[in-house]
Amino acid sequence: MNINDLEKRVEWVWFQTLKIHRDSPETRIASSLSPIEIFVALYYGGLLNYSAKEPLIDSRDRLIISKGHGSISMYPILADLGFFSHEELNRVCKEGGILGGIPDPIIPGYETVNGSLGHGLGVATGVALALRVKRATQEVFVLTGDGELHEGSCWEAIMFAGHHGLENLTLIVDNNSTSMLDHTENIVSHGNLAARLEAFGWLVHEVDGHNVLEVHEKLSYLKSSKISKPKALIAKTIKGRGVPGLEGHPLSHIINPKRETLDAILGETD
Amino acid sequence: MTKAIAMRDAFLRKIHKEMDYDRKIFFVSADFGSPVLDEIRRDYPERFINVGIAEQNLINISAGLSLEGFKVFAYAIAPFITMRCFEQLRVNLALLSEVRELNVNLVGVGAGYSYVVSGPTHQCYEDLSLIRSLPNFKILSPSDHYSAEGVFQYCLDNKGPKYLRFDAQLLPALRDDVNKKLISNGFEVLQNDGSDGIIIATGYMVHTALKVASYLREKGKFISVIDLVNLTGFDPKSLLKEIQGFPLIVTLEEGFEGRGGLDALIGSFVNKEGLKVKLEGIGVRPGYSFELGTRQQLHEKVGIGERAVSTRIIKSFKGLE
């Protein structure tokens, strides 16, 4: 896929995600819009080895999405790539479907139980350790939010991965600066998050998380980097991106965009 | 009876030996050791890791290793490995094992009052009820080093998350060897000449139960004693056969009474089987205490010492008359 296509793909995923949300307003929309470029870069930019037919095949790279509810935008991607049928997108949160308000590992393409925050990074660290001991060459990617990093269990894993130099582990922080009730900065500030991770022995890069080309470039660089440290990409993103009334709102996690707003973006119900 | 060794050492010796053949065994410790563990980390440095005093990470790392096919033994003090990281146990072991094959064995050392002088933080009276509340978890509670050793093969043969509840003290052996039937049946009748009642005990309390039975015999009451090791996987038909016909069934546990532990387990079993029998669930009187003393002294104070249990059973007999 060429570079321009990545940008087009981002637009498509953004649109599809809003459609899902219009049909299933129980889904968390704002935090699902902030990591779209990250998912697109991983899946369509050739960074992630996956098998839609055999999602748990040994040769896959492992992607653990710790901020589960903020990943509804994965649904159209996984359907597009053939992990499950497009029909599933029409029954999100509905009886008989597999795509819930918070994605579960019954969904092909999801590795672990997500939603309860602060678990994914530790489990990903265990997976990375296992792959190292097995001399396997696959990479482990894990996506967290910045609000999630208030969980102490994340820092237990960060200390551990840094100490053991787990070079096959890449943490991607969807740094949308917003937790449930306020901006993270006003709740408990992470200060200089990059410096903090570096202090724990990580190789850290920062990026504009809505520039898919830069996200792709940084992730490629980190993936090919042979340094014996775990790697982190802090992606500066905007929660609720592109949706009037939602974008940048401190309560964007819990407010839903108005139906008229969605209709204006998506067109009337088709 | 042979010389006693610690449950954990008997168990760790089995692991040490097996790690040579089975390269899928991984040992993770939360900065908790033992002399035998020193041999494991010396001989298998690649498959031993100390996560530090970080039980949440202990479980998450173990879950990750197990997702990749390792048979994991996670090792820490019992109250910490069951309570500090309870949600990790719930999400990444109990819940995840619904859809992924996991083999993670929590080796918790320090059942009940076994850390006698360390006080309530290090003592453990809530673990049975807590872990029982998690579907998919298996619970094994040995009473001596032979039963602890016997549990090892069960861990390899059975997938899923398990909690092994080990005593921290040296307990005398209750049998002469590893009894294979004990593990497959999940229990063993250690004293079978009872007619008046039967005690079902687990862990350290099996030792107390045997003393109580011998005291009551002097008083003319004949009590059988069952050592229940496999709390979640005992053979129900065999257990039923052993306990039916008794007018009184006593459960005896080193955990809070009436809070979902052994008493609730046997209570619901008896109920389900429709046995008409008086049930006396004896455990630690719920509450925390900072008092010091020997384990026996502490037990008497909370209602599970030899004297306290004997008195309670005698009272229970009176209610039957």
Interface residues (C-beta under 8 A of the other chain):
Chain A: D104 P105 I106 E111 T112 V113 S116 G118 H119 L121 G122 V123 A124 T125 G126 V127 A128 L129 A130 L131 V133 K134 G152 S153 E156 A157 M159 F160
Chain B: F26 E46 R47 I49 V51 G52 A54 Q56 N57 I59 N60 I61 S62 A63 G64 L65 S66 L67 E68 G69 F70 E87 Q88 V91 N92 L95 L96 V99 R100
